[in-house]
Amino acid sequence: MKEYVITLIETNNPAILKFEANHFLTKGGSFEFKNIDEAKNSPLAQQLFYLPFIKTVYISGNFIALERYDIVDWPSVKDEVAQQLVEYLNAGEPVLIEEENQTKVAITMYAEVTPNPSVMKFVANKKIVPGLFEFKNLDEAQDSELAKKLFHLPFVKEVFMDENYVSVTKYDASNWDEITIEVRELIRNFIAEGNEVVNTAAISASITQKNGKTEIDSSLDETSQEIISILEEYVKPAVASDGGNILFQSYEKESKTVNVILQGACSGCPSSTYTLKNGIETMLKNMLGDKVEEVIALNG
């Protein structure tokens, strides 16, 4: 019989503490339980909810993450909880009653580094969303169950999606070497279980695309329309391959300034300024002559 050892790991959220085991606890997938009723398929989570300070239970891979209510601090109860987990696991009690899913979707996913060291791109072998979606925090992610699950990981800062990939921005305190597999498996399992990545209502309300290209507003001035066309044809494919996106915001005729918004891996990327000044700006000057003097980038 396996002998379990629990290691305590602090997270960026002081309310959440991670209890990492030396063996895997699930066959696959990530599970979140908000109360004892939701935890009907997890005897372990049900046991934990008998502790009055437990607010949420997350189980994934080889760890359990617990979110507490403010009635206690972790230093006063963490050792007691860890001991309870060790005793439960070493007694051979079940963690989850995992049901076989008959609607599994065949999908593969790999992690790909981007020019932004804080962002990792997780690429699927099939289309998972019809267009661009960016979520800066949990409140913005209400239309995407996948994004909400990602934000419940304490090291996830932002989520960006486009067609066949998800770009995840982490907090600086975390290291991709330690968390990449966990993030990749969460995304892959979520999609493989046949879940909807972004809900239908949000797709209908927010996507204004045709044949893979953003429709150009005919009310814009001629130069703005030209700039958008250049960005769509020459710039977007390149930045998309790096897990990001660039949106046209405005063109100031008087100062000949182009304002763009950076999304995904491009947002806050150390190399963005260099790329814009020496790439996009030069391209626009060459193609539009004296209509463009400067490109200014704003993080989305």
FIDREN-980356 format. One record per residue: x, y, z of N, C-alpha, C in turn. Coordinates in steps of 0.2 Angstrom, whole numbers, plus 2048, in hexadecimal, padded with zeros to 3 digits. Each point is the difference from the previous one (the first is absolute). Example, Ala and Ser with C-alpha at 12.3 -4.5 7.8 and 13.67 -1.06 7.14 Angstrom:
BEGIN
{r {842, 7E4, 827}, {7FC, 806, 800}, {804, 806, 800}}
{r {7FE, 805, 7FC}, {804, 806, 801}, {7FC, 805, 803}}
END
This chain:
BEGIN
{r {804, 7FA, 800}, {7FC, 806, 800}, {804, 806, 800}}
{r {7FE, 805, 7FC}, {804, 807, 800}, {800, 803, 807}}
{r {806, 803, 801}, {800, 804, 806}, {800, 807, 7FE}}
{r {7FB, 804, 802}, {800, 807, 7FE}, {803, 805, 805}}
{r {804, 805, 7FD}, {803, 805, 804}, {7FD, 807, 7FD}}
{r {7FE, 805, 804}, {7FD, 806, 7FE}, {805, 806, 801}}
{r {801, 804, 7FB}, {805, 806, 800}, {7FB, 806, 7FF}}
{r {801, 805, 805}, {7FC, 806, 800}, {804, 805, 7FB}}
{r {7FC, 803, 7FC}, {803, 805, 7FB}, {7FB, 806, 800}}
{r {803, 806, 802}, {7FC, 806, 800}, {7FF, 802, 7F9}}
{r {7FB, 804, 7FF}, {7FE, 803, 7F9}, {800, 807, 801}}
{r {7FF, 803, 7FA}, {7FF, 808, 800}, {7FA, 802, 803}}
{r {7FB, 7FC, 801}, {7FA, 802, 804}, {800, 7FD, 807}}
{r {801, 805, 805}, {801, 7FE, 807}, {7FA, 7FC, 802}}
{r {7FA, 800, 7FD}, {7FB, 7FC, 802}, {800, 7F8, 7FE}}
{r {805, 7FF, 7FB}, {800, 7F9, 7FD}, {807, 7FD, 802}}
{r {800, 7FA, 802}, {806, 7FC, 802}, {7FF, 7FA, 7FC}}
{r {806, 7FE, 7FD}, {801, 7FA, 7FC}, {803, 7FA, 804}}
{r {7FD, 7FB, 800}, {802, 7FA, 803}, {802, 7FB, 7FB}}
{r {806, 7FF, 7FF}, {803, 7FC, 7FA}, {802, 7F9, 803}}
{r {7FD, 7FB, 7FC}, {802, 7F9, 802}, {806, 7FD, 7FC}}
{r {803, 7FB, 802}, {805, 7FD, 7FD}, {7FE, 7FA, 7FB}}
{r {7F9, 800, 7FF}, {7FD, 7FB, 7FB}, {7FA, 804, 7FD}}
{r {7FE, 7FE, 7FA}, {7FA, 803, 7FD}, {7FA, 7FE, 804}}
{r {7FB, 805, 800}, {7FA, 7FF, 804}, {7FA, 7FE, 7FB}}
{r {801, 802, 7FA}, {7FB, 7FF, 7FB}, {802, 7FD, 7F9}}
{r {7FC, 7FD, 7FD}, {802, 7FD, 7F9}, {801, 805, 7FB}}
{r {7FD, 806, 801}, {800, 805, 7FB}, {7FB, 805, 801}}
{r {801, 807, 7FE}, {7FB, 805, 801}, {801, 804, 806}}
{r {7FD, 805, 801}, {800, 805, 806}, {7F9, 800, 802}}
{r {7FF, 801, 807}, {7F9, 800, 803}, {800, 805, 805}}
{r {7FA, 804, 800}, {7FF, 805, 805}, {7FA, 7FF, 803}}
{r {800, 801, 807}, {7FA, 7FF, 804}, {7FF, 806, 804}}
{r {7FA, 803, 800}, {7FE, 806, 804}, {7FD, 7FF, 807}}
{r {7FD, 7FA, 800}, {7FC, 7FE, 806}, {800, 7F8, 800}}
{r {7FD, 7FD, 806}, {800, 7F9, 801}, {7FB, 7FD, 7FB}}
{r {7FB, 803, 7FD}, {7FB, 7FE, 7FC}, {804, 7FE, 7F9}}
{r {804, 805, 7FE}, {803, 800, 7FA}, {806, 7FA, 800}}
{r {802, 7FE, 806}, {805, 7FB, 801}, {7FD, 7F9, 800}}
{r {7FB, 7FF, 7FE}, {7FD, 7F9, 800}, {804, 7FB, 7FD}}
{r {804, 801, 7FB}, {804, 7FB, 7FD}, {808, 800, 803}}
{r {800, 804, 805}, {807, 800, 804}, {7FF, 7FF, 807}}
{r {801, 7FA, 803}, {800, 7FF, 807}, {805, 804, 804}}
{r {806, 801, 7FD}, {805, 804, 803}, {7FE, 808, 801}}
{r {7FD, 802, 7FB}, {7FE, 807, 800}, {7FA, 801, 805}}
{r {7FC, 7FB, 800}, {7FA, 800, 805}, {803, 800, 807}}
{r {805, 7FC, 801}, {803, 800, 807}, {803, 807, 802}}
{r {803, 803, 7FB}, {803, 807, 801}, {7FB, 805, 801}}
{r {7FA, 800, 7FD}, {7FB, 805, 802}, {7FD, 800, 807}}
{r {802, 7FA, 803}, {7FE, 800, 807}, {804, 805, 805}}
{r {806, 802, 7FD}, {804, 805, 803}, {7FC, 807, 7FF}}
{r {7FE, 803, 805}, {7FC, 806, 7FF}, {803, 806, 7FC}}
{r {807, 800, 800}, {803, 805, 7FC}, {802, 7FF, 7F9}}
{r {7FE, 7FA, 7FD}, {801, 7FF, 7F9}, {7FB, 803, 7FC}}
{r {802, 804, 7FB}, {7FB, 803, 7FB}, {800, 7FC, 7FA}}
{r {806, 7FE, 7FD}, {800, 7FD, 7F9}, {805, 7FB, 800}}
{r {7FF, 7FA, 7FD}, {805, 7FB, 7FF}, {801, 7FF, 7F9}}
{r {807, 800, 7FE}, {802, 7FE, 7F9}, {804, 7FA, 801}}
{r {7FF, 7FB, 7FB}, {804, 7FA, 800}, {802, 800, 7F8}}
{r {807, 7FF, 7FF}, {802, 7FF, 7FA}, {807, 7FD, 800}}
{r {801, 7FB, 7FC}, {807, 7FC, 7FF}, {802, 7FE, 807}}
{r {805, 802, 803}, {803, 7FE, 806}, {7FF, 805, 806}}
{r {7FB, 804, 7FF}, {7FF, 805, 806}, {7F9, 802, 801}}
{r {7FF, 802, 806}, {7FA, 803, 803}, {801, 807, 802}}
{r {7FC, 805, 7FD}, {801, 807, 802}, {7F9, 802, 804}}
{r {801, 803, 805}, {7FB, 801, 805}, {7FF, 808, 801}}
{r {7FA, 803, 7FF}, {7FF, 807, 801}, {7FC, 800, 807}}
{r {803, 805, 804}, {7FD, 800, 807}, {7FB, 806, 800}}
{r {7FC, 800, 805}, {7FC, 806, 802}, {805, 804, 805}}
{r {7FE, 807, 801}, {805, 804, 803}, {7FF, 7FF, 808}}
{r {7FC, 7FB, 802}, {800, 7FF, 807}, {806, 7FD, 804}}
{r {804, 7FD, 7FB}, {807, 7FE, 803}, {805, 802, 7FB}}
{r {807, 7FF, 802}, {806, 801, 7FC}, {803, 7F9, 7FF}}
{r {803, 7FF, 7FA}, {803, 7FA, 7FF}, {805, 7FD, 805}}
{r {804, 805, 802}, {805, 7FE, 805}, {7FD, 7FC, 806}}
{r {7FA, 802, 802}, {7FD, 7FD, 806}, {7FD, 7F9, 7FF}}
{r {7FF, 7FE, 7FA}, {7FC, 7FA, 7FE}, {803, 7FC, 7FB}}
{r {805, 802, 7FC}, {803, 7FC, 7FB}, {803, 7FA, 801}}
{r {803, 7FF, 806}, {803, 7FA, 802}, {7FB, 7FB, 802}}
{r {7FB, 802, 803}, {7FA, 7FB, 802}, {7FD, 7FE, 7F9}}
{r {7FF, 804, 7FB}, {7FD, 7FE, 7FA}, {805, 7FB, 7FC}}
{r {806, 802, 800}, {805, 7FB, 7FD}, {800, 7F9, 803}}
{r {800, 800, 806}, {7FF, 7FA, 804}, {7FA, 7FC, 7FE}}
{r {7FA, 803, 800}, {7FA, 7FD, 7FE}, {800, 7FD, 7F9}}
{r {803, 804, 7FC}, {801, 7FD, 7F9}, {805, 7FA, 800}}
{r {805, 800, 803}, {805, 7FB, 800}, {7FC, 7F9, 803}}
{r {7FD, 801, 805}, {7FC, 7FA, 803}, {7FB, 7FE, 7FC}}
{r {7FC, 804, 7FD}, {7FB, 7FE, 7FB}, {803, 7FC, 7FA}}
{r {805, 803, 7FD}, {803, 7FD, 7FA}, {803, 7F9, 802}}
{r {804, 800, 805}, {803, 7FA, 802}, {7FB, 7FA, 802}}
{r {7FA, 802, 802}, {7FB, 7FB, 802}, {7FD, 7FD, 7FA}}
{r {802, 803, 7FA}, {7FE, 7FD, 7F9}, {7F9, 802, 7FF}}
{r {7FD, 806, 803}, {7FA, 802, 7FE}, {800, 804, 7FA}}
{r {7FA, 800, 7FC}, {800, 802, 7F9}, {800, 808, 800}}
{r {803, 803, 7FB}, {801, 807, 7FF}, {7FA, 802, 7FC}}
{r {7FF, 7FD, 7FA}, {7FA, 801, 7FC}, {7FD, 7FA, 7FD}}
{r {7FA, 800, 7FF}, {7FC, 7FB, 7FC}, {7FF, 802, 7F9}}
{r {805, 7FF, 7FC}, {801, 802, 7F9}, {7FC, 7FC, 7FC}}
{r {7FB, 803, 7FD}, {7FB, 7FD, 7FB}, {804, 800, 7F9}}
{r {7FF, 7FB, 7FC}, {802, 7FF, 7F9}, {7FC, 805, 7FC}}
{r {804, 804, 7FC}, {7FC, 805, 7FC}, {800, 7FD, 7F9}}
{r {7FA, 7FF, 7FE}, {7FF, 7FC, 7F9}, {800, 805, 7FA}}
{r {801, 807, 802}, {800, 804, 7FA}, {807, 804, 800}}
{r {805, 7FC, 801}, {807, 803, 800}, {802, 802, 7F9}}
{r {803, 806, 7FF}, {802, 803, 7FA}, {807, 7FE, 7FF}}
{r {802, 7FE, 7FA}, {807, 7FE, 7FF}, {804, 807, 7FF}}
{r {804, 801, 804}, {804, 807, 7FF}, {807, 7FF, 803}}
{r {805, 803, 7FD}, {807, 801, 802}, {801, 807, 801}}
{r {805, 801, 805}, {801, 807, 802}, {808, 800, 802}}
{r {803, 806, 7FD}, {807, 800, 802}, {801, 808, 802}}
{r {805, 800, 805}, {802, 807, 802}, {806, 803, 7FC}}
{r {7FF, 806, 7FE}, {805, 804, 7FC}, {802, 806, 803}}
{r {806, 801, 801}, {803, 807, 803}, {7FE, 805, 7FB}}
{r {800, 806, 803}, {7FF, 807, 7FC}, {805, 805, 802}}
{r {801, 805, 7FC}, {805, 805, 802}, {7FF, 803, 806}}
{r {7FA, 800, 803}, {7FF, 802, 807}, {801, 7FB, 805}}
{r {805, 800, 804}, {802, 7FB, 805}, {7FA, 7FF, 805}}
{r {7FB, 804, 801}, {7FB, 7FF, 804}, {7FA, 7FC, 7FD}}
{r {800, 7FF, 7FA}, {7FB, 7FD, 7FC}, {802, 7FA, 7FD}}
{r {7FC, 7FB, 800}, {800, 7F9, 7FD}, {7FA, 7FF, 7FC}}
{r {801, 7FE, 7FA}, {7FB, 7FF, 7FB}, {7FF, 7F8, 800}}
{r {7F9, 7FE, 801}, {7FE, 7F9, 800}, {7FC, 7FF, 7F9}}
{r {803, 7FC, 7FC}, {7FD, 7FF, 7F9}, {7FD, 7FA, 7FF}}
{r {7F9, 800, 7FE}, {7FD, 7FA, 7FF}, {800, 7FE, 7F8}}
{r {7FE, 7F9, 7FF}, {801, 7FE, 7F9}, {7F9, 801, 7FC}}
{r {7FC, 804, 803}, {7F9, 802, 7FD}, {7FE, 807, 803}}
{r {7FB, 803, 7FC}, {7FE, 806, 802}, {7FB, 800, 806}}
{r {801, 804, 805}, {7FD, 7FF, 806}, {7FB, 806, 802}}
{r {802, 806, 7FC}, {7FB, 806, 801}, {800, 803, 7F9}}
{r {7FB, 804, 7FE}, {7FF, 803, 7FA}, {804, 807, 7FF}}
{r {803, 802, 805}, {803, 807, 7FF}, {804, 802, 807}}
{r {801, 806, 800}, {804, 802, 806}, {7FC, 802, 806}}
{r {803, 7FD, 806}, {7FD, 802, 806}, {806, 801, 805}}
{r {7FF, 805, 804}, {805, 802, 805}, {7FD, 801, 807}}
{r {803, 7FD, 805}, {7FD, 801, 807}, {806, 802, 804}}
{r {7FF, 806, 803}, {805, 803, 805}, {7FF, 7FD, 807}}
{r {7FB, 7FE, 802}, {7FF, 7FD, 807}, {7FA, 7FC, 800}}
{r {7FE, 7FD, 806}, {7FB, 7FB, 801}, {7F9, 804, 7FE}}
{r {7FF, 806, 802}, {7FA, 803, 7FF}, {7FE, 801, 7F8}}
{r {805, 801, 7FC}, {7FF, 800, 7F9}, {7FF, 7F9, 7FD}}
{r {801, 7FB, 803}, {800, 7F9, 7FD}, {7FA, 7FD, 801}}
{r {7FA, 803, 802}, {7FA, 7FD, 801}, {7FD, 7FC, 7FA}}
{r {802, 802, 7FA}, {7FD, 7FD, 7FA}, {805, 7FA, 7FE}}
{r {805, 7FE, 804}, {804, 7FB, 7FE}, {802, 7FB, 806}}
{r {7FD, 7FA, 800}, {802, 7FC, 806}, {807, 7FE, 800}}
{r {803, 7FF, 7FA}, {807, 7FF, 800}, {804, 805, 803}}
{r {7FF, 806, 7FE}, {804, 806, 803}, {7FF, 800, 808}}
{r {7FA, 7FF, 802}, {7FE, 800, 807}, {804, 7FB, 804}}
{r {801, 7FA, 7FD}, {804, 7FB, 803}, {807, 802, 800}}
{r {803, 803, 7FB}, {807, 802, 800}, {801, 805, 805}}
{r {7FB, 805, 801}, {801, 805, 805}, {800, 7FE, 807}}
{r {7FD, 7FA, 801}, {800, 7FD, 807}, {807, 7FD, 801}}
{r {805, 7FF, 7FB}, {807, 7FE, 802}, {803, 807, 802}}
{r {803, 7FF, 806}, {803, 807, 803}, {805, 803, 7FC}}
{r {803, 7FD, 7FB}, {805, 803, 7FD}, {7FE, 804, 7F9}}
{r {7FA, 7FF, 7FE}, {7FD, 802, 7FA}, {7FE, 808, 801}}
{r {803, 804, 7FB}, {7FE, 807, 801}, {7FB, 802, 7FA}}
{r {801, 7FE, 7FA}, {7FC, 802, 7FA}, {7FF, 7FA, 7FC}}
{r {7FB, 800, 7FC}, {7FE, 7FA, 7FB}, {7FE, 804, 7F9}}
{r {803, 7FD, 7FB}, {7FF, 803, 7F9}, {7FE, 7FA, 7FC}}
{r {7FB, 800, 7FC}, {7FE, 7FA, 7FB}, {800, 803, 7F9}}
{r {802, 7FB, 7FC}, {7FF, 802, 7F8}, {800, 7F9, 7FC}}
{r {7FA, 7FF, 7FD}, {7FF, 7FA, 7FC}, {803, 7F9, 803}}
{r {806, 7FF, 7FF}, {803, 7F9, 803}, {805, 800, 805}}
{r {800, 806, 804}, {805, 800, 806}, {7FD, 804, 805}}
{r {803, 7FF, 806}, {7FF, 804, 806}, {807, 803, 803}}
{r {800, 807, 800}, {806, 802, 803}, {7FF, 802, 807}}
{r {804, 7FE, 805}, {800, 801, 807}, {805, 804, 802}}
{r {7FF, 806, 804}, {805, 804, 803}, {800, 7FE, 807}}
{r {806, 7FF, 803}, {801, 7FE, 807}, {803, 806, 804}}
{r {7FF, 800, 806}, {803, 804, 805}, {808, 7FF, 800}}
{r {804, 805, 801}, {807, 7FF, 800}, {803, 7FB, 805}}
{r {7FC, 7FF, 806}, {802, 7FC, 805}, {801, 7F9, 7FE}}
{r {7FC, 7FE, 7FB}, {800, 7F9, 7FE}, {805, 7FF, 7FA}}
{r {802, 7F9, 7FF}, {804, 7FE, 7FB}, {7FD, 7FB, 7FB}}
{r {800, 802, 7FA}, {7FD, 7FB, 7FB}, {802, 7F9, 800}}
{r {806, 7FF, 802}, {803, 7F9, 801}, {7FC, 7FC, 805}}
{r {7FD, 803, 805}, {7FC, 7FD, 805}, {7F9, 7FF, 7FF}}
{r {7FD, 805, 7FB}, {7F9, 800, 800}, {7FD, 7FE, 7F9}}
{r {804, 800, 7FB}, {7FE, 7FF, 7F9}, {7FC, 7FA, 7FF}}
{r {802, 7FA, 803}, {7FC, 7FA, 7FF}, {7F9, 800, 803}}
{r {800, 803, 806}, {7FA, 801, 803}, {7FB, 804, 7FC}}
{r {802, 806, 7FD}, {7FC, 804, 7FC}, {7FE, 7FD, 7FA}}
{r {804, 7FC, 7FC}, {7FF, 7FD, 7FA}, {7FB, 7FA, 801}}
{r {800, 7FD, 805}, {7FC, 7FA, 802}, {7F9, 803, 802}}
{r {800, 805, 803}, {7F9, 803, 802}, {7FC, 802, 7F9}}
{r {804, 804, 7FC}, {7FD, 802, 7FA}, {7FE, 7FA, 7FB}}
{r {804, 7FB, 800}, {7FF, 7FA, 7FB}, {7FA, 7FC, 803}}
{r {800, 7FF, 806}, {7FB, 7FC, 803}, {7F9, 803, 800}}
{r {800, 807, 801}, {7FA, 804, 7FF}, {7FD, 7FF, 7F9}}
{r {804, 801, 7FB}, {7FE, 7FF, 7F9}, {7FE, 7F9, 7FF}}
{r {804, 7FB, 802}, {7FF, 7F9, 7FE}, {7F9, 7FE, 803}}
{r {7FE, 803, 806}, {7FA, 7FE, 803}, {7F9, 802, 7FC}}
{r {802, 804, 7FB}, {7FA, 803, 7FC}, {7FD, 806, 802}}
{r {804, 804, 805}, {7FD, 806, 803}, {800, 806, 7FB}}
{r {7FC, 804, 800}, {800, 806, 7FC}, {805, 805, 803}}
{r {805, 802, 7FC}, {805, 805, 802}, {7FE, 807, 802}}
{r {7FC, 802, 7FB}, {7FD, 807, 801}, {7F8, 7FF, 7FE}}
{r {7FC, 803, 805}, {7F9, 7FE, 7FE}, {7FD, 804, 7FA}}
{r {7FB, 7FD, 7FD}, {7FD, 802, 7FA}, {7FE, 807, 800}}
{r {7FD, 802, 805}, {7FE, 807, 800}, {805, 805, 800}}
{r {806, 7FF, 803}, {806, 804, 800}, {803, 800, 7F9}}
{r {800, 7FB, 7FC}, {802, 7FF, 7FA}, {7FC, 804, 7FB}}
{r {7FA, 800, 800}, {7FB, 804, 7FC}, {801, 807, 801}}
{r {801, 802, 807}, {800, 807, 801}, {806, 804, 7FF}}
{r {806, 7FC, 800}, {806, 803, 800}, {804, 7FF, 7F9}}
{r {7FF, 7FB, 7FD}, {804, 7FF, 7FA}, {7FE, 803, 7FA}}
{r {804, 805, 7FD}, {7FE, 803, 7F9}, {805, 7FF, 7FB}}
{r {800, 7F9, 7FE}, {805, 7FE, 7FB}, {7FD, 7FD, 7FA}}
{r {803, 800, 7FB}, {7FE, 7FD, 7FA}, {806, 7FD, 7FC}}
{r {800, 7FA, 7FE}, {805, 7FD, 7FD}, {807, 801, 803}}
{r {800, 800, 807}, {806, 800, 804}, {803, 807, 801}}
{r {7FC, 805, 7FD}, {803, 807, 800}, {7FB, 805, 803}}
{r {802, 804, 804}, {7FC, 805, 803}, {7FD, 805, 7FB}}
{r {7F9, 801, 800}, {7FD, 804, 7FB}, {802, 807, 802}}
{r {801, 804, 7FB}, {803, 807, 801}, {7FA, 805, 800}}
{r {800, 804, 804}, {7FA, 805, 801}, {801, 805, 7FA}}
{r {7FB, 800, 7FC}, {800, 804, 7FA}, {7FF, 808, 802}}
{r {7FE, 801, 807}, {800, 807, 802}, {807, 803, 801}}
{r {805, 7FC, 801}, {807, 803, 801}, {803, 803, 7FA}}
{r {804, 805, 802}, {804, 803, 7FA}, {804, 7FB, 7FC}}
{r {802, 802, 7FA}, {803, 7FC, 7FC}, {807, 7FD, 802}}
{r {804, 805, 804}, {806, 7FE, 802}, {7FF, 7FA, 806}}
{r {7FB, 801, 804}, {7FF, 7FB, 805}, {7FE, 7FA, 7FD}}
{r {7FC, 800, 7FB}, {7FE, 7F9, 7FD}, {806, 7FD, 7FD}}
{r {805, 804, 7FD}, {806, 7FD, 7FD}, {804, 7FD, 805}}
{r {801, 803, 806}, {804, 7FE, 806}, {7FD, 7F9, 802}}
{r {7FA, 800, 801}, {7FC, 7FA, 802}, {802, 7FA, 7FB}}
{r {7FF, 801, 7FA}, {802, 7FB, 7FB}, {807, 7FE, 800}}
{r {805, 804, 801}, {807, 7FE, 801}, {801, 7FC, 806}}
{r {7FD, 802, 806}, {801, 7FC, 806}, {7FD, 7F9, 7FF}}
{r {7FA, 800, 7FD}, {7FC, 7F9, 7FF}, {805, 7FC, 7FB}}
{r {802, 802, 7FB}, {804, 7FC, 7FB}, {807, 7FF, 802}}
{r {804, 804, 803}, {807, 7FF, 801}, {802, 7FF, 807}}
{r {7FC, 803, 805}, {802, 800, 807}, {7FD, 7FB, 804}}
{r {7F9, 7FF, 800}, {7FD, 7FC, 804}, {802, 7F9, 7FF}}
{r {801, 7FD, 7FA}, {802, 7F9, 800}, {807, 7FF, 803}}
{r {804, 805, 800}, {807, 7FF, 804}, {7FF, 800, 807}}
{r {7FC, 805, 803}, {7FF, 800, 807}, {7FC, 7FA, 803}}
{r {7FB, 7FE, 7FC}, {7FC, 7FA, 802}, {804, 7FA, 801}}
{r {805, 7FF, 7FC}, {805, 7FA, 800}, {804, 801, 807}}
{r {800, 805, 803}, {803, 801, 806}, {7FB, 800, 806}}
{r {7FA, 7FF, 7FF}, {7FB, 800, 805}, {7FD, 807, 802}}
{r {800, 804, 7FB}, {7FE, 807, 802}, {7FB, 803, 7FA}}
{r {7FE, 806, 801}, {7FC, 804, 7FB}, {801, 807, 801}}
{r {7FF, 804, 7FA}, {801, 807, 800}, {7F9, 803, 7FD}}
{r {7FD, 804, 803}, {7FA, 804, 7FE}, {802, 807, 7FE}}
{r {7FD, 802, 7FB}, {800, 807, 7FE}, {7FB, 804, 805}}
{r {803, 805, 803}, {7FB, 805, 804}, {7FF, 806, 7FD}}
{r {805, 804, 7FE}, {7FE, 806, 7FC}, {806, 803, 7FC}}
{r {7FE, 805, 7FC}, {806, 803, 7FC}, {7FF, 807, 801}}
{r {805, 804, 802}, {800, 807, 801}, {803, 804, 7FA}}
{r {7FC, 803, 7FC}, {802, 803, 7FA}, {805, 805, 801}}
{r {7FF, 804, 805}, {804, 806, 801}, {807, 7FE, 802}}
{r {801, 7FB, 805}, {806, 7FE, 802}, {803, 7FA, 7FC}}
{r {7FC, 7FE, 7FC}, {801, 7FA, 7FC}, {802, 7FA, 804}}
{r {7FD, 7FF, 805}, {801, 7FB, 805}, {7FB, 7FA, 800}}
{r {802, 7FA, 800}, {7FC, 7FA, 800}, {800, 7FD, 807}}
{r {7FA, 7FF, 803}, {7FF, 7FD, 807}, {7FE, 7F9, 7FF}}
{r {803, 7FB, 803}, {7FE, 7F9, 7FF}, {800, 7FD, 807}}
{r {7FC, 7FB, 801}, {7FF, 7FD, 806}, {803, 7F9, 800}}
{r {804, 7FE, 805}, {803, 7F9, 800}, {7FC, 7FC, 804}}
{r {800, 7F9, 7FE}, {7FC, 7FB, 804}, {804, 7FA, 800}}
{r {7FE, 7FC, 805}, {803, 7F9, 800}, {808, 801, 802}}
{r {804, 7FC, 7FD}, {807, 800, 801}, {803, 807, 7FE}}
{r {7FD, 804, 7FC}, {803, 806, 7FE}, {7FF, 805, 806}}
{r {7FB, 7FF, 804}, {7FF, 805, 805}, {805, 800, 806}}
{r {804, 805, 801}, {805, 801, 805}, {806, 7FC, 7FE}}
{r {801, 7FE, 7FA}, {806, 7FC, 7FE}, {806, 805, 7FF}}
{r {806, 7FE, 803}, {806, 804, 800}, {802, 801, 7F9}}
{r {7FE, 7FC, 7FB}, {802, 801, 7F9}, {7FB, 804, 7FC}}
{r {7FB, 802, 803}, {7FA, 803, 7FC}, {803, 807, 7FD}}
{r {803, 804, 805}, {802, 806, 7FD}, {805, 800, 7FB}}
{r {804, 7FB, 800}, {805, 7FF, 7FB}, {7FD, 7FE, 7F9}}
{r {7FB, 7FC, 801}, {7FD, 7FD, 7FA}, {7FC, 805, 7FD}}
{r {7FC, 804, 804}, {7FC, 806, 7FD}, {804, 805, 7FD}}
{r {805, 802, 803}, {804, 806, 7FD}, {804, 7FE, 7FA}}
{r {803, 7FA, 800}, {804, 7FE, 7FB}, {7FD, 7FB, 7FB}}
{r {7F9, 7FE, 801}, {7FD, 7FC, 7FB}, {7FA, 803, 7FE}}
{r {7FB, 801, 804}, {7F9, 803, 7FE}, {801, 807, 7FE}}
{r {803, 804, 803}, {801, 807, 7FF}, {803, 801, 7F9}}
{r {806, 7FC, 7FF}, {803, 800, 7FA}, {7FC, 7FE, 7FA}}
{r {7FC, 7FB, 801}, {7FC, 7FD, 7FB}, {7FB, 805, 7FE}}
{r {7FC, 804, 805}, {7FB, 804, 7FE}, {803, 807, 7FD}}
{r {806, 802, 802}, {803, 805, 7FD}, {802, 7FF, 7F8}}
{r {802, 7FA, 7FF}, {802, 7FE, 7F9}, {7FA, 7FF, 7FC}}
{r {7FA, 7FE, 803}, {7FB, 7FF, 7FC}, {7FB, 806, 7FF}}
{r {800, 804, 805}, {7FC, 806, 800}, {803, 807, 7FF}}
{r {807, 7FF, 800}, {804, 806, 7FF}, {7FF, 805, 806}}
{r {7FF, 806, 7FE}, {801, 805, 806}, {7F9, 801, 804}}
{r {7FC, 7FB, 7FF}, {7F9, 800, 804}, {802, 7FE, 807}}
{r {805, 7FC, 801}, {801, 7FD, 807}, {807, 802, 802}}
{r {801, 803, 806}, {806, 802, 803}, {802, 7FB, 806}}
{r {7FA, 7FE, 804}, {802, 7FC, 806}, {7FA, 7FB, 802}}
{r {802, 7FB, 803}, {7FC, 7FB, 802}, {800, 7FF, 808}}
{r {7FA, 801, 803}, {800, 800, 807}, {7FC, 7F9, 802}}
{r {803, 7FC, 805}, {7FD, 7FA, 802}, {7FD, 801, 807}}
{r {7FA, 7FD, 801}, {7FD, 800, 806}, {7FE, 7F9, 802}}
{r {802, 7FE, 806}, {7FF, 7F9, 802}, {7F8, 7FF, 801}}
{r {7FD, 7FB, 7FE}, {7F9, 7FF, 800}, {7FE, 7FD, 807}}
END
